[in-house]
């Protein structure tokens, strides 16, 4: 499920490959994972839920 997706690291992580933070993959939904454990658990958001979360975070 997550292997064929493109992942982006949070800009708050400094954007370097050796920094640890969260990564997000946006397609028809939004998946979020811990960059230190890329094969671990993933949070899944529907597109409307992801937009709502981002709006709430402001």
C-alpha positions in Angstrom: 0.0 0.0 0.0 2.7 2.6 0.9 5.6 1.3 -1.1 4.5 2.7 -4.5 3.7 6.1 -3.1 5.8 9.3 -3.1 6.6 10.6 0.4 7.5 14.1 1.4 9.3 15.0 4.6 7.9 17.9 6.7 9.6 21.2 6.1 9.9 21.5 9.9 12.4 18.6 9.8 15.0 20.7 8.0 14.3 18.7 4.8 17.5 16.7 5.0 17.6 12.9 4.6 19.2 12.3 8.0 16.7 14.3 10.0 13.7 12.7 11.7 10.2 13.9 11.4 7.0 13.0 9.8 6.4 12.2 6.1 3.2 12.6 4.2 2.0 11.0 0.9 -0.8 12.8 -0.9 -2.9 11.0 -3.5 -6.6 10.5 -3.3 -6.1 10.4 0.5 -3.3 11.5 2.9 -1.0 9.0 4.6 1.3 10.1 7.4 4.2 8.1 8.8 7.2 8.5 11.1 10.3 9.0 9.0 12.4 7.0 11.6 10.2 4.0 11.0 9.0 4.1 7.4 7.8 0.5 7.5 5.8 1.0 10.7 2.2 2.2 11.2 0.6 4.8 9.0 -2.1 7.2 9.8 -4.7 7.5 6.9 -6.9 10.5 6.3 -9.6 11.0 3.7 -9.0 14.1 1.6 -11.8 16.1 3.3 -10.4 15.1 6.8 -6.9 16.1 5.8 -8.1 19.5 4.5 -10.0 20.0 7.7 -7.0 19.2 9.9 -4.8 21.6 7.9 -7.4 24.3 8.2 -7.7 23.7 11.9 -3.9 23.9 12.4 -4.0 27.2 10.5 
